[in-house]
Amino acid sequence: MSVATARYSRSLVVIHGVTALAVLGAWLTAEGGREVVRNPPVLHFWLGLAVLVLVVPRLILRLAEPAPAAGPRHGWLAIGATLGHGLLYLLLIGLPLTGWYAVSRMGVSVPIFGLHLPAIAAPV
């Protein structure tokens, strides 16, 4: 059992901030409809992939390092906090994966540093 600390580690705070910026950037650059096939929003794809990639070290650090001591939590508040964190992690993983699936089904190629993101589904 780990001992609670007064603050989150600097590395976890940095990953949290970068992830939040990537989520905000992906939301602001989102496009939809048939235009995506003709003019793919590559920045949106990159930011979504960044969110997915950042979840891995975030989870590793979160599991390896103790969390700061929280104030008293009672009953539904503790349950709500746990469910809320679980939902956020589910969205941080699920939304980029569903976006990757969608561009794969549309047959859109996503360039990343001269390479192309492999499709995870056959195009329609």
GROMACS elastic network, one bead per residue, 0.5 to 0.9 nm:
[ bonds ]
;  ai    aj funct       b0    kb
    2    64     6  0.89818   500
    2    65     6  0.78398   500
    2    66     6  0.57773   500
    2    67     6  0.87418   500
    3    66     6  0.62308   500
    3    67     6  0.82901   500
    3    68     6  0.88269   500
    3    69     6  0.88271   500
    4     7     6  0.87201   500
    4    65     6  0.88475   500
    4    66     6  0.53249   500
    4    67     6  0.55820   500
    4    68     6  0.51355   500
    4    69     6  0.52606   500
    4    70     6  0.87896   500
    5     8     6  0.72976   500
    5    66     6  0.64791   500
    5    67     6  0.62899   500
    5    69     6  0.61792   500
    6    67     6  0.82071   500
    6    69     6  0.63649   500
    7    10     6  0.87280   500
    7    67     6  0.74148   500
    7    68     6  0.51226   500
    7    69     6  0.81409   500
    8    11     6  0.83225   500
    8    12     6  0.64425   500
    8    13     6  0.65181   500
    8    65     6  0.81798   500
    8    66     6  0.78930   500
    8    67     6  0.62810   500
    8    68     6  0.60914   500
    9    12     6  0.53325   500
    9    13     6  0.62981   500
    9    14     6  0.87249   500
    9    61     6  0.88658   500
    9    65     6  0.77980   500
    9    66     6  0.89972   500
    9    67     6  0.88790   500
   10    13     6  0.50509   500
   10    14     6  0.61330   500
   10    15     6  0.86403   500
   11    14     6  0.51315   500
   11    15     6  0.61898   500
   11    16     6  0.84912   500
   11    58     6  0.89084   500
   11    61     6  0.81105   500
   12    15     6  0.51262   500
   12    16     6  0.59766   500
   12    17     6  0.85554   500
   12    57     6  0.87042   500
   12    58     6  0.65811   500
   12    61     6  0.65570   500
   12    62     6  0.72833   500
   12    65     6  0.89844   500
   13    16     6  0.50140   500
   13    17     6  0.61721   500
   13    18     6  0.86721   500
   14    17     6  0.51254   500
   14    18     6  0.61497   500
   14    19     6  0.84423   500
   15    18     6  0.51738   500
   15    19     6  0.59318   500
   15    20     6  0.84510   500
   15    54     6  0.70043   500
   15    55     6  0.86501   500
   15    57     6  0.79957   500
   15    58     6  0.64003   500
   16    19     6  0.51725   500
   16    20     6  0.61174   500
   16    21     6  0.86863   500
   16    54     6  0.87523   500
   16    58     6  0.74373   500
   17    20     6  0.50814   500
   17    21     6  0.62349   500
   17    22     6  0.86145   500
   18    21     6  0.50941   500
   18    22     6  0.61234   500
   18    23     6  0.86090   500
   18    51     6  0.86193   500
   18    54     6  0.82972   500
   19    22     6  0.50186   500
   19    23     6  0.61220   500
   19    24     6  0.85574   500
   19    50     6  0.76954   500
   19    51     6  0.57444   500
   19    54     6  0.65103   500
   19    55     6  0.79577   500
   19    92     6  0.89849   500
   20    23     6  0.51212   500
   20    24     6  0.61515   500
   20    25     6  0.85053   500
   20    51     6  0.84143   500
   21    24     6  0.50850   500
   21    25     6  0.59556   500
   21    26     6  0.84476   500
   21    47     6  0.89603   500
   22    25     6  0.50048   500
   22    26     6  0.59675   500
   22    27     6  0.84730   500
   22    46     6  0.89945   500
   22    47     6  0.53233   500
   22    48     6  0.71181   500
   22    50     6  0.67443   500
   22    51     6  0.60740   500
   23    26     6  0.51292   500
   23    27     6  0.61456   500
   23    28     6  0.86327   500
   23    47     6  0.71028   500
   23    48     6  0.71079   500
   23    50     6  0.87848   500
   23    51     6  0.65611   500
   23    92     6  0.83884   500
   24    27     6  0.51070   500
   24    28     6  0.61743   500
   24    29     6  0.86609   500
   24    47     6  0.89771   500
   25    28     6  0.50921   500
   25    29     6  0.61135   500
   25    30     6  0.85341   500
   25    43     6  0.85849   500
   25    44     6  0.73325   500
   25    47     6  0.66830   500
   25    48     6  0.87390   500
   26    29     6  0.52190   500
   26    30     6  0.60180   500
   26    43     6  0.76400   500
   26    45     6  0.75496   500
   26    46     6  0.82136   500
   26    47     6  0.53150   500
   26    48     6  0.59263   500
   26    51     6  0.88321   500
   27    30     6  0.53541   500
   27    31     6  0.89706   500
   27    44     6  0.77353   500
   27    48     6  0.89532   500
   28    31     6  0.88001   500
   28    44     6  0.82219   500
   29    41     6  0.72166   500
   29    43     6  0.70541   500
   29    44     6  0.52855   500
   29    47     6  0.89328   500
   30    41     6  0.72488   500
   30    43     6  0.89539   500
   30    44     6  0.59020   500
   30    45     6  0.87353   500
   31    35     6  0.80918   500
   31    36     6  0.69130   500
   31    40     6  0.84788   500
   31    41     6  0.69274   500
   31    44     6  0.82641   500
   32    35     6  0.68660   500
   32    36     6  0.61469   500
   33    36     6  0.61746   500
   33    37     6  0.83707   500
   34    37     6  0.58748   500
   34    38     6  0.73801   500
   34    39     6  0.89848   500
   35    38     6  0.53022   500
   35    39     6  0.57843   500
   35    40     6  0.73275   500
   36    39     6  0.51212   500
   36    41     6  0.67127   500
   36   103     6  0.85411   500
   36   106     6  0.86253   500
   36   108     6  0.80376   500
   37    40     6  0.57665   500
   37   103     6  0.82324   500
   37   106     6  0.66542   500
   37   107     6  0.75501   500
   37   108     6  0.59541   500
   38   108     6  0.85878   500
   39    42     6  0.86765   500
   40    43     6  0.87909   500
   40    44     6  0.86839   500
   40    45     6  0.84706   500
   40   103     6  0.89707   500
   40   108     6  0.72334   500
   40   109     6  0.84994   500
   40   110     6  0.81271   500
   41    44     6  0.53848   500
   41    45     6  0.65478   500
   41    46     6  0.89081   500
   42    45     6  0.50008   500
   42    46     6  0.61643   500
   42    47     6  0.86142   500
   42   110     6  0.66447   500
   42   111     6  0.75538   500
   42   112     6  0.89316   500
   43    46     6  0.50406   500
   43    47     6  0.61289   500
   43    48     6  0.85301   500
   44    47     6  0.52012   500
   44    48     6  0.61303   500
   44    49     6  0.85904   500
   45    48     6  0.51332   500
   45    49     6  0.61507   500
   45    50     6  0.85467   500
   45    96     6  0.84157   500
   45    99     6  0.79323   500
   45   100     6  0.79832   500
   45   110     6  0.71467   500
   46    49     6  0.51114   500
   46    50     6  0.60902   500
   46    51     6  0.87059   500
   46   110     6  0.83149   500
   46   111     6  0.87492   500
   46   112     6  0.75098   500
   47    51     6  0.62959   500
   47    52     6  0.87357   500
   48    51     6  0.51379   500
   48    52     6  0.64311   500
   48    53     6  0.87417   500
   48    95     6  0.80150   500
   48    96     6  0.52260   500
   48    97     6  0.86370   500
   48    99     6  0.78049   500
   48   100     6  0.85905   500
   49    52     6  0.50143   500
   49    53     6  0.61118   500
   49    54     6  0.85042   500
   49    96     6  0.62961   500
   49    97     6  0.84668   500
   49   100     6  0.82843   500
   50    53     6  0.50534   500
   50    54     6  0.59504   500
   50    55     6  0.85913   500
   50    96     6  0.88810   500
   51    54     6  0.51662   500
   51    55     6  0.63274   500
   51    92     6  0.65967   500
   51    93     6  0.78277   500
   51    96     6  0.71980   500
   52    55     6  0.54385   500
   52    56     6  0.74818   500
   52    92     6  0.65339   500
   52    93     6  0.57181   500
   52    94     6  0.85738   500
   52    95     6  0.86211   500
   52    96     6  0.60278   500
   52    97     6  0.77008   500
   53    56     6  0.59672   500
   53    57     6  0.78871   500
   53    93     6  0.89999   500
   54    57     6  0.58977   500
   54    58     6  0.61680   500
   54    59     6  0.86980   500
   55    59     6  0.59812   500
   55    60     6  0.85274   500
   55    89     6  0.79244   500
   55    92     6  0.69386   500
   55    93     6  0.71211   500
   56    59     6  0.53458   500
   56    60     6  0.62625   500
   56    61     6  0.86717   500
   57    61     6  0.59499   500
   57    62     6  0.82887   500
   58    61     6  0.52892   500
   58    62     6  0.59629   500
   58    63     6  0.85501   500
   59    63     6  0.60332   500
   59    64     6  0.84237   500
   59    89     6  0.88474   500
   60    63     6  0.52925   500
   60    64     6  0.60367   500
   60    65     6  0.85090   500
   61    64     6  0.50060   500
   61    65     6  0.57883   500
   61    66     6  0.89991   500
   62    65     6  0.55433   500
   62    66     6  0.72915   500
   62    67     6  0.75170   500
   63    66     6  0.74212   500
   63    67     6  0.88752   500
   66    69     6  0.88056   500
   67    70     6  0.82134   500
   70    73     6  0.77100   500
   72    78     6  0.89208   500
   73    76     6  0.83710   500
   73    77     6  0.59593   500
   73    78     6  0.52919   500
   73    79     6  0.89833   500
   74    77     6  0.56369   500
   74    78     6  0.57671   500
   74    79     6  0.84718   500
   75    78     6  0.56508   500
   75    79     6  0.65249   500
   75    80     6  0.87377   500
   76    80     6  0.58173   500
   76    81     6  0.84162   500
   77    80     6  0.50445   500
   77    81     6  0.60907   500
   77    82     6  0.86004   500
   78    81     6  0.51769   500
   78    82     6  0.62394   500
   78    83     6  0.86088   500
   79    82     6  0.52018   500
   79    83     6  0.60991   500
   79    84     6  0.84344   500
   80    83     6  0.51043   500
   80    84     6  0.58607   500
   80    85     6  0.85262   500
   81    84     6  0.50478   500
   81    85     6  0.61837   500
   81    86     6  0.85606   500
   82    85     6  0.53043   500
   82    86     6  0.62072   500
   82    87     6  0.86546   500
   83    86     6  0.50241   500
   83    87     6  0.60819   500
   83    88     6  0.86139   500
   84    87     6  0.51152   500
   84    88     6  0.62149   500
   84    89     6  0.87392   500
   85    88     6  0.51113   500
   85    89     6  0.63054   500
   85    90     6  0.85765   500
   86    89     6  0.52619   500
   86    90     6  0.61372   500
   86    91     6  0.86758   500
   87    91     6  0.61673   500
   87    92     6  0.85938   500
   88    91     6  0.51150   500
   88    92     6  0.61280   500
   88    93     6  0.87153   500
   89    93     6  0.63076   500
   89    94     6  0.83267   500
   90    93     6  0.53501   500
   90    94     6  0.56410   500
   90    95     6  0.81388   500
   91    95     6  0.54347   500
   91    96     6  0.81457   500
   92    95     6  0.61747   500
   92    96     6  0.69884   500
   93    96     6  0.60227   500
   93    97     6  0.64297   500
   93    98     6  0.88821   500
   94    97     6  0.51572   500
   94    98     6  0.60673   500
   94    99     6  0.85409   500
   95    98     6  0.51620   500
   95    99     6  0.61190   500
   95   100     6  0.85854   500
   96   100     6  0.61155   500
   96   101     6  0.85337   500
   97   100     6  0.50126   500
   97   101     6  0.61061   500
   97   102     6  0.85656   500
   98   102     6  0.60482   500
   98   103     6  0.87003   500
   99   103     6  0.62799   500
   99   104     6  0.84667   500
  100   103     6  0.53690   500
  100   104     6  0.61137   500
  100   105     6  0.86634   500
  100   117     6  0.88198   500
  100   119     6  0.76265   500
  100   120     6  0.72493   500
  100   121     6  0.88879   500
  101   104     6  0.50573   500
  101   105     6  0.62051   500
  101   106     6  0.86933   500
  101   119     6  0.74671   500
  101   120     6  0.59753   500
  101   121     6  0.61854   500
  102   105     6  0.51297   500
  102   106     6  0.62337   500
  102   107     6  0.86460   500
  102   108     6  0.88162   500
  102   121     6  0.83753   500
  103   107     6  0.61074   500
  103   108     6  0.52089   500
  103   109     6  0.74961   500
  103   110     6  0.81685   500
  103   119     6  0.79156   500
  103   121     6  0.88643   500
  103   123     6  0.84224   500
  104   107     6  0.51043   500
  104   108     6  0.60835   500
  104   109     6  0.75607   500
  104   118     6  0.80720   500
  104   120     6  0.60412   500
  104   121     6  0.54387   500
  104   122     6  0.65149   500
  104   123     6  0.58906   500
  104   124     6  0.87511   500
  105   108     6  0.77689   500
  105   119     6  0.80016   500
  105   120     6  0.82785   500
  105   121     6  0.58072   500
  105   122     6  0.56750   500
  105   124     6  0.54476   500
  106   109     6  0.89911   500
  106   122     6  0.85829   500
  106   123     6  0.54448   500
  106   124     6  0.61904   500
  107   119     6  0.80051   500
  107   122     6  0.77111   500
  107   124     6  0.72757   500
  108   119     6  0.86871   500
  108   123     6  0.84800   500
  109   116     6  0.63069   500
  109   117     6  0.68227   500
  109   118     6  0.80411   500
  109   119     6  0.79485   500
  110   115     6  0.82881   500
  110   116     6  0.53949   500
  110   117     6  0.53858   500
  110   118     6  0.82267   500
  111   114     6  0.60391   500
  111   115     6  0.55410   500
  111   117     6  0.63427   500
  112   115     6  0.51548   500
  112   116     6  0.57301   500
  112   117     6  0.67209   500
  113   116     6  0.80797   500
  116   119     6  0.88792   500
  119   122     6  0.70941   500
  119   123     6  0.83687   500
